[in-house]
Amino acid sequence: MPRPTAAQLAYGSATVVCSTVVMLLVSGITTGAGVVVIGIAALALGLLVTLTVPAPGRARAAARSAAAGSAQTEAPAARVRRGGETRVQPSLRR
């Protein structure tokens, strides 16, 4: 499994902090056990967010594969005439 990027860590950390604060304010829990349960739930939510945010390399690769599927993948070959014979020469353009 690849390491998470800085953006993934930032999203996950912000999710943990914000969800913990919101859940504590909404629920009004003041006991230690309740705070622990909310903290664990916030950590699980932060982990879920960190793992579901796409990494830049995977997003670019997915976009390239989608574009390659709809576009022509091979460049057309050029016919080159030299010395009376015709040769097929592949194009270097992509």
C-alpha positions as CSV (number, residue, x, y, z in Angstrom):
1,M,0.0,0.0,0.0
2,P,1.5,3.4,-1.0
3,R,2.1,6.1,1.6
4,P,-0.6,8.8,1.9
5,T,0.2,12.2,0.4
6,A,0.2,15.4,2.3
7,A,-3.2,16.3,1.0
8,Q,-4.6,13.0,2.2
9,L,-3.1,13.5,5.6
10,A,-4.5,17.0,5.8
11,Y,-8.0,16.0,4.8
12,G,-8.0,13.1,7.3
13,S,-6.6,15.2,10.2
14,A,-9.1,18.0,9.5
15,T,-11.9,15.4,9.4
16,V,-10.9,14.0,12.8
17,V,-10.7,17.4,14.5
18,C,-13.9,18.8,13.0
19,S,-15.9,15.7,13.5
20,T,-14.8,15.3,17.1
21,V,-15.7,18.9,18.0
22,V,-19.1,18.7,16.2
23,M,-20.0,15.3,17.8
24,L,-19.1,16.5,21.3
25,L,-21.1,19.7,20.9
26,V,-24.1,18.0,19.4
27,S,-24.2,15.1,21.8
28,G,-23.4,17.0,25.0
29,I,-21.5,14.0,26.4
30,T,-19.3,14.9,29.3
31,T,-18.3,11.4,30.6
32,G,-14.9,9.9,29.9
33,A,-16.3,6.8,28.2
34,G,-18.5,8.9,25.9
35,V,-15.6,11.1,24.8
36,V,-13.5,8.0,24.1
37,V,-16.3,6.5,21.9
38,I,-16.6,9.8,20.0
39,G,-12.8,10.0,19.6
40,I,-12.7,6.5,18.2
41,A,-15.6,7.2,15.8
42,A,-13.8,10.4,14.6
43,L,-10.5,8.5,14.1
44,A,-12.4,5.9,12.0
45,L,-14.0,8.6,9.9
46,G,-10.7,10.4,9.4
47,L,-9.1,7.1,8.3
48,L,-11.9,6.5,5.9
49,V,-11.5,10.0,4.4
50,T,-7.7,9.6,4.1
51,L,-8.1,6.4,2.2
52,T,-10.8,7.6,-0.1
53,V,-9.2,10.8,-1.2
54,P,-7.5,9.9,-4.6
55,A,-3.8,10.4,-4.8
56,P,-2.6,12.7,-7.6
57,G,-0.8,9.9,-9.5
58,R,-3.8,7.6,-9.4
59,A,-6.1,10.4,-10.5
60,R,-3.9,11.2,-13.5
61,A,-3.5,7.6,-14.4
62,A,-7.2,7.1,-14.4
63,A,-7.8,10.1,-16.5
64,R,-5.1,9.0,-19.0
65,S,-6.6,5.5,-19.3
66,A,-10.1,6.9,-19.8
67,A,-8.8,9.3,-22.5
68,A,-6.8,6.5,-24.2
69,G,-9.9,4.3,-24.4
70,S,-11.8,6.9,-26.3
71,A,-9.0,8.3,-28.4
72,Q,-6.9,6.6,-31.0
73,T,-3.8,5.0,-29.4
74,E,-1.6,4.4,-32.4
75,A,-0.3,7.2,-34.6
76,P,-0.8,6.6,-38.3
77,A,2.1,5.4,-40.4
78,A,3.6,7.5,-43.1
79,R,4.6,6.2,-46.5
80,V,8.1,7.4,-47.4
81,R,9.4,7.0,-51.0
82,R,13.2,6.7,-51.3
83,G,15.1,5.5,-54.3
84,G,12.0,4.2,-56.1
85,E,10.8,2.0,-53.2
86,T,8.0,2.9,-50.8
87,R,8.6,2.2,-47.1
88,V,6.1,2.4,-44.3
89,Q,7.5,4.5,-41.5
90,P,5.7,4.8,-38.1
91,S,5.0,8.3,-36.9
92,L,6.7,9.6,-33.8
93,R,3.7,11.7,-32.8
94,R,1.5,10.5,-30.0
